[in-house]
Amino acid sequence: MWVLSCATPAYPTHILPTTTPKPFLSTYSHSQLSIPIHSHNPFVPEVTEAVDALCSEFRAVDNLVACNTSRVLKAFHNAKLASHHFAGCTGYGHDEVGGREALDGAFAEIVGAESAIVRAQFFSGTHAITCALFAFLRPGDELLAVAGAPYDTLEEVIGIRDSHGLGSLKEFGVSYREVPLAEDGGLDWDALTVALKPQTKCALIQRSCGYSWRQSLSVNEIGRAIKIIKASSLHAILRGSMMPYIIFWLLVKKNGMQNPYCLVMVDNCYGEFVESMEPPMVGADLIAGSLIKNPGGTIAPCGGYVAGRENWVKAAAARLSAPGLGTDCGSIPGDIMRTYFQGLFLAPQMVGEAIKGSYLIAEVMASKGYKVQPLPRVPRHDTVQAVQLGNRERLLAFCEAVQRRSPVGSFIKPVAGSSPGYASEQYNGLLLLGGKCRLLWLGWHTLDSMGFSFRRSFEIHMIRMRSG
Ligand SMILES: Cc1ncc(COP(=O)(O)O)c(C=O)c1O
């Protein structure tokens, strides 16, 4: 996913065209979209240079892909995956042929969790995250966001933005606080150490930066935060007496600072397969995300997942369906079930391509004077590459250029509009025609007007633009 913003850049800027972009290799018309094809080198010079310069980063990504693919393969072997698992089921999904269990089991193993629920019935990442939060939180509890403001679409879920009486956590008596980010855009470790209160039942960690101009978190950083959270939650509860302190320190020493009081939920959107570890491996109680992003491998047409400790996955499943129904129902038709396995198998490779794309765009755009986040060649912790274009016109010119080179809807002129769950204007909908996964092909074309090209690209590369 690329995030582009028209906030004023700190560096001198290169002027992007605001009119129809001019192809650099061949001409484009509405009746005939010419994709620049060059037999020996499909890239513009800036991109060729960047590819050469990024040789060692690309090699590291290839190693990551190999490592994650072997983890997926091992999980498929352990699930004894066979072709009958692709058959799917309809109706209640009670007596399906084992594909759902194989998928849940393999997914849990891949992310290092006790259990997982991977379902087409999750509308989106927001829906899966919401089920996980409602699994943890009860009236009187507090939700603490430890990495600054949460992702936009969670504002109405939490009740930070008015949900019009439709049942936010706030309306159910769950309070909310956040630990602002440190000045460098990372976690404020000192503030986190003293942030928890006895009523803090759930700490929310957002792995990816989303739209914020902040650092995305590495899995190691998430693990460090979890240790602090688990330690300080017990500290908050036992505050004020000597004996509990002694017990506390004994527990801390024995359990490596883990304790069951404050639960940790990680918004894992856009983080899957970007590293060789996932948050449950470092102590997250639950993670949640969308199959229309990284773990769907550009193939899954819908769905989401929740993974983590078994009892909490069951509780999240009860929020998705109903208490008592558990994880043993929910039909997934065979054509979709197949794509889930296929997409999961391809996901490490697709994420690898997205990471290479983000390195490329950071390298080229920074060389042209644009402010980028993360900086060129800095190790990635998600698939988001943010670029500040400087003003609304450039943003729109960029959107139009991307749309004109898209395989679907190339003839459509993008306009800003509202999206469900977002307070700010978005351009992201324009790229979703024909399904988010279709964007896979975007990167096979060269974005000549910008002077750089994309490698393979898809929804996890989705270009999102806002003018805030
Ligand atoms: C960090 C983060 N969290 C949550 C979401 C919400 O996911 P969805 O759009 O699938 O609801 C997104 C979406 O881009 C995201 O980037």
The ligand as an SDF file (V2000), in Angstrom:
LIG
                    3D

 16 16  0  0  0  0  0  0  0  0999 V2000
   -3.3100   -0.4110    9.7800 C   0  0  0  0  0  0  0  0  0  0  0  0
   -4.6840   -0.6980    9.3020 C   0  0  0  0  0  0  0  0  0  0  0  0
   -5.6000   -1.1690   10.1660 N   0  0  0  0  0  0  0  0  0  0  0  0
   -6.8620   -1.4390    9.7860 C   0  0  0  0  0  0  0  0  0  0  0  0
   -7.2600   -1.2420    8.4870 C   0  0  0  0  0  0  0  0  0  0  0  0
   -8.6830   -1.5170    8.1120 C   0  0  0  0  0  0  0  0  0  0  0  0
   -8.7520   -2.5880    7.2030 O   0  0  0  0  0  0  0  0  0  0  0  0
  -10.0080   -2.6990    6.2100 P   0  0  0  0  0  0  0  0  0  0  0  0
   -9.8420   -1.6070    5.2010 O   0  0  0  0  0  0  0  0  0  0  0  0
   -9.8450   -4.0670    5.6040 O   0  0  0  0  0  0  0  0  0  0  0  0
  -11.2250   -2.5770    7.0230 O   0  0  0  0  0  0  0  0  0  0  0  0
   -6.3520   -0.7630    7.5510 C   0  0  0  0  0  0  0  0  0  0  0  0
   -6.7510   -0.5430    6.1670 C   0  0  0  0  0  0  0  0  0  0  0  0
   -6.0360   -0.1200    5.3250 O   0  0  0  0  0  0  0  0  0  0  0  0
   -5.0380   -0.4740    7.9630 C   0  0  0  0  0  0  0  0  0  0  0  0
   -4.1230    0.0200    7.1130 O   0  0  0  0  0  0  0  0  0  0  0  0
  1  2  1  0
  2  3  1  0
  2 15  2  0
  3  4  2  0
  4  5  1  0
  5  6  1  0
  5 12  2  0
  6  7  1  0
  7  8  1  0
  8  9  2  0
  8 10  1  0
  8 11  1  0
 12 13  1  0
 12 15  1  0
 13 14  2  0
 15 16  1  0
M  END
$$$$
